[in-house]
Amino acid sequence: MQSVSQFKIIGCGNSESLRHFNNNALLCCTSGNLLIDCGHTAKLALHEQGYGWADIDAVYITHVHGDHVFGLERLAFESRFKLNTRPKLFLEPELENELWEQTLKGSLGNINGKSQVLADYFDVQFIQDHKFSFGGHHIHSIPVDHAPDKSAFGILIDNYLFYSGDTKAIPEVVNELNFEIGFHDASVAEISPVHAHFESLKSSYSVATCKKLYLMSYEDDWRLAAKDIDGTFAGLAEQGQVVTLP
Ligand SMILES: [Zn+2]
């Protein structure tokens, strides 16, 4: 295990991507690994980076869409019945009903005729005041603006690394944040009503802020717009990309 903490991109594609996996990440610390979102491609994407479910000590969920939570069923079943573990689940309280009652319960809610609850699979840690700690890092959970009437969050780690999760441009939030390196939702080929297009980031954020941002959650045909991205942003996030935390 490395002696410093690293933030790794496990996948950086949009929900339709066949090439870049779901937009998920991993915070690797000396004391364990925190998976940030667990989409339907998470098991394979983690495997490609040399990780299995046994390496996942905790999970944080940004919001309840399939490319961010559908991998939780595998993690839950395999942790419980193969690994005999119960990973921590850092959860914003307002996501609980949507995640369990409306999403996971149909698959995980009954074992041999006995009703199950989320805590049978995960050591649920409800996040208080949008703050929690992992591996000695202070993490802020930041409400973002994704789909209408749907709660979604990004995170800020140690006032150093910002990870937006799925969101449209949120200048009132991002321009006020103190961070050195960011990863921001950005479609590059298509305009989406629930994701930021990179042009909207250019027009919403300062030049200095854009230069700190790697774009993520992009489409497979991002090369169509590659020339328009060059120079404005830090670049496009890539699967396997590592940021060493101070
Ligand atoms: Zn989403």
Residues whose N, C-alpha, C, O or C-beta is under 5 A from the ligand:
A	BS01	ZN	H65 D166
